[in-house]
Amino acid sequence: MLLVDLPGHRRSALPAGRLTVEGMAARVEALLDELGEGRVHVVGISLGACVGLALALRAPARVRSLTLVNGFAQLRPPDAAGALRMAVRLVLLATAPMTAVARLVAAAHTAHIPVIWCNDAHLPTDFELKIWGAHAMKGTPGAQTIPALREQKGDEVLGKRTYSAFYETPLDTVLRAHDVTHLAITGLHTNICCRHTSADAFFRGYVPVLPEDGVDSLTEQAHRDGLEYIKTMYQAEVTATEKLLRKWK
């Protein structure tokens, strides 16, 4: 199985010039050439579905089968609010991966707010791998903090093996040692890891705080649904990065 970070996503650098679906498909094709892959089964979700379709149209001989989920024909937001959210996402993409999170981390360091990295660090026996396949395996680069987020000496780094950052980790002990009452949660995915971590935080008496531009999901709908569920069921404070930055000054 080959999991591809599209250009400008996760650890793949943002290329110079305009970024298009067709251009990303061309880069995927070049990667297949470099790896010596022949005909492949292509699975894509959201933007990945668009890239998969573009790859099939560009090089049909390379695609053995095509599975597309939640793709889109064109970027057309349903209303003004959707247009604003899309604009925010495009701005983030045009600057650097995880820009909002990087700003929060930098501000927390300056304000001497504890920064705790809860990274996936899976073992081959983890049940989660039955759903998602092997990813972020312990001891591999995939289990390390993304360099752009600037982990610093003194930060706590905890490895987690399932969705919640609390499950079978010392996170609760670390938070209580710092007298934490409000827990700012960032990362992926809003409706999965952030939701389960928010639940466990709420169960332990913490107030989950989620900057909506510092978390994300595979689709916009999953992102919005995740935020609404966390806010309703776990009394979370859903805010924005700019508001948190002002509060932490």
N, C-alpha and C positions, 0 to 999 in steps of 0.2 A: 504494500500500500504506500502510495506517495502522497503526502499532504503538502500542498503548495501554499506558501505565503505570497499572495499577489503583491505586485509592486506597490510600495507605500503602505503596506500592512505588516503589523508585527515587526519581525526582524529584517524584512526586505526594505531596502532604501527606496525613497521616492525618486524616480528618475527625473531628469531635466525635461522641460517641455510639457506639452499637454498630455494628460493621462487619459486614455480612452479604453473602452472595452476591447476594441480590436487590437490595440497595442498590447494589452495584457495577454490576450489570446496568443499573439505572436511570441511573446516572451515564454509562455507556457510551452508552445511548440518547440522553441529553441532549447528549453530545458529538457524536453523529451529527447531531442536529438543528441544533446550533450550526454545524457544518461544511457543512450543506446536503446531506448524503449521503442517497441514496435506499436502495434495496435493496442489501445488501452480502453478500459471501462472508465468513463468520465462521470463523476458525481459532483454536482454543484448546488449550493444553497445561496439564495439572494443574489448578490453581485457575482458570486461564483457560478451561479446558473447561467447568467448572461455571458460570462467568459467561456463557459463550457459550450454554449450554443455557438458563440462566435468561432471557437476552435473547430467545432464540427463543420461549420460552413466554410471555414478557411482551409481545413485539411481533413476532409471526410474519410480519407483512407487511414488516418491515424486513430479514428474513434470506432471502437468495437461496439459499445453501447453508450447510451446517453440518459442519465437520470437527473432531472432538473426540478428543484424545489423552490418555490417563492421567488422566481425570477420576475423581471419586469421588461416591458417593451421599450419604455422611455421614462425619463425622470420627470414626472408630472405630479407634483404634490396636490392633494385634494383641496387644500384651502390655504389661507394666509399663514396659519400656525404651522402647517406642514411645510410650507415654503421656508419659513424661518428656521425650523429644525434642520431642513436639508442644507440651508446656507451655513448653519453652524457646523454641520458635519463636513461640508466641503472645505470650510476654513481650517478645521482641525487637520484634515487630510493634506491640505496644501502647506502646512507648517511642519509638523513632526508627529510621528505616532505617539499616542497617549499624552498629548500636550497638556490637557487639563489635569491629568494625574501628576505629571511632572511638576506643574506649577504648585499643586497642593503639597507635594512632597518637599519642594524647596521652601515653601512658606512654613511648613511644620518644623523643618530643621531650624529655620531662623528663629521661630518662636519657642523652640525647645519643647515641642509637642512630640511625644513618643511616636516613632514610625515603625510599624511592624509589617514585615513582608510575609504573607501567607501564600507560599507558592505550591502549586501541585508538585509532588515528588512521589510518583507512583511506583509500586512494586508490581511484578508480573501477576501476582495473585489478586490484585485489587478488583473488586466487583465492578467498579465503574468502567473498566476496560472492556467489559462485555457490551457496553453501549457505545462507547466512543472510540474503541480501539486503543492501541498503545500511543500514549502522548505524555510529554513532561515526565519521563521516567527518571527516577532518582539517580543522581550522579551524572546526568547528561545535561547539555546546554539548555535543553527545553525546560528544565526544572530551575533554571537560574533566573534571577531578576533581570528584566530587560535593561540593558546598559543606559538607554536614554532616560530612565527614571532615576538614575543617580543614587543608588544605595550608598549609604555612608557608614563609617565606623561608628559603632554604638547602636545602630539599628538592630532590632530583633528580626531574625530570619527563621521562620517556622515552615516545615514541610507538612503539607496536608495530603491525604490520600483519598478524600472524597469531597463532596460539594461544600460542606460547611468547614469554615476555618477553625471552628471550635472542636469538631469531632476528633477525639483522641490526639489532641495537641495541647500544649500548655498555655494556650492563648488566654484563657480566663485567669490563670495565675499571674501572667505578665500584666494584664490590664489592672488587676486588683493591686498589684505592687506599685502601680503608678497612680492609684486612686482615680481611675477613669470612670466617668459616668456616661459620656456620650462617645459613641464609636463611629467614626467616619469610615464608610465602606466604599471602596472603589474597585474597578476591574471588570472582569467578564465572568459570567453573563448575568445581566440584571435579574432574569427570571430563573436562574439556576443557582450558581454559587452565591451570588449576592443575596438572593432570597433565603436560602438555607442558613447562611451566616447571620442574616438579620433575625431570623426566627430564633436561633440559639442565643443571640445577643439579648433579645427581648425576654426570653425565658430566664435569663440570668440577671435581669434587672437593668441592663444597659439600654440607652436610647440609640437606636440605629439612625445614622445620619448619612443620607445618600445624595451626593451632588449628581443631578441627572445627566450632566455632561461628562461625568467621570466614571460612568458605568455604561454598558452597552450590551446588546444582544444580537443574535443572528438576523433578526428582522426588527423594524420599527415597531410593529404591533406587539411583538414579544417584549420589547423594551418597555413600552408604555404599560402593558398589562402587568409586567413585573413590578414596576414602580407603584402602580395603584394597589396591587395586592399587599406589598410590603407596608405601604402607608396605612392601609385600612386594617390589616390584621396584626401588625406589630407596632403600631403607633410611631412609625418612623418619621423623621423629619426629612422631607424631600426638598432639596434646595439646589443651588447652583454654585459652581466653583467660585465665581466672583463674590458671592455673599460670604462664603466661608473664608476667602482670603481677607475680606474686610474685617471679619470677626476675629481672625487670628493675629491681626496686626497689633 
